[in-house]
């Protein structure tokens, strides 16, 4: 049976899925890789482990469906994460600096006077989240790298570029517009790298990958890897891929991905609405048609549940959280603001820190679990409230959701309650990888766009049940708690 393969290069692991023409999953594989935390607020990955786990998953799925049956490959990836490597050897010069990493906060502070100009050109905030200051940090802090970069011996890529380079055995150094638009080096109006931004951040243009359309032939998986060349026909940043899978090109569609972080996004077509608290980004470019999106990036979502499991060790698995949350009649006044690496949209405060408030002697692990799950819902509403006035005519009546956490029934119901409108969970909840498959399949002629759109069926809808008075009361308490977390790292003294 003919198949489309898609690679989902995530923050905690890499997944490969094979789909049939009727949208069924034929085979899949997933492998985690370690998270590296050298200092508080710093996050790294080993680029070779990213590649090795991606390759292992790819080979496993290809063997299950048969290489001869693979029509094309799509890629979606954790965005902003920054890798520099030697052009000749292909070896990384340093660990990947992950999108969550806050090490470049001081650098951003020094450039604060340029914020308005940067936002105008890139649609992004001057924040450690994005790639440019991470590139600058590696160039400045790793001995010898800047000198080699000035000679054209070093190349940069986000994770899509790094994997594309390795899949093609170094033949292709490229990215596409949705990933390029997350680097702080790319002008989303001209769809080109911006010389003044490169100068501002001290980034040599020779480092940068070629920027292509999201849906195009990027190259071939080298024959040495799978025994047969496979065309790579679509690449999208993970949140854009999720939006694509959710039919995000249709007006009024808003989606949230519950992954390591939370990513609320809606397509704005050819318009770029001005927003002081949300990111403007490129959604995709297909057939010379560019569409834009508004996005609220929330840094800590599912990773908050990982913290309960791995840090506090009060749960053994994420599956336990639903029953624990439901075991309480309410949150009993306990709120958690998971500002572990600062707060993203709509606060954009790298100095915010995590806060647990409302605890009493009677507070139990179940209260922490419930507060953690509720925090995902409150943070989502923060972003939705920002979006509402920016998309005139697009009345949000439902939130389309995806990601691993959406299987949690308590989370989905509470999200509907907090928003005051319905939440729709699709059959394919891992929509990032499904979106990458869709784009690659459309370009390869495996699907028409209308056929692909028809494959994403609704699995369950959650309608709000909470009285409006309670909804507004819970949210007001959350906002008070969030305000108390702001600026803590800057103001607090450490002894």
Beta strands, then each sheet from edge to edge (+ up, - down):
strand 1: 3-9
strand 2: 13-19
strand 3: 25-32
strand 4: 44-45
strand 5: 70-77
strand 6: 83-86
strand 7: 96-97
strand 8: 154-157
strand 9: 174-176
strand 10: 186-187
strand 11: 192-193
strand 12: 210-212
strand 13: 215-221
strand 14: 230-237
strand 15: 254-258
strand 16: 262-269
strand 17: 279-286
strand 18: 289-298
strand 19: 335-337
strand 20: 355-357
strand 21: 398-402
strand 22: 422-426
strand 23: 458-462
sheet 1: 3+ 2- 1+ 5+ 14+ 13-
sheet 2: 4+ 7-
sheet 3: 6+ 8-
sheet 4: 9+ 12+
sheet 5: 10+ 11-
sheet 6: 17+ 18- 16+ 15- 21- 22- 23+
sheet 7: 19+ 20-
end
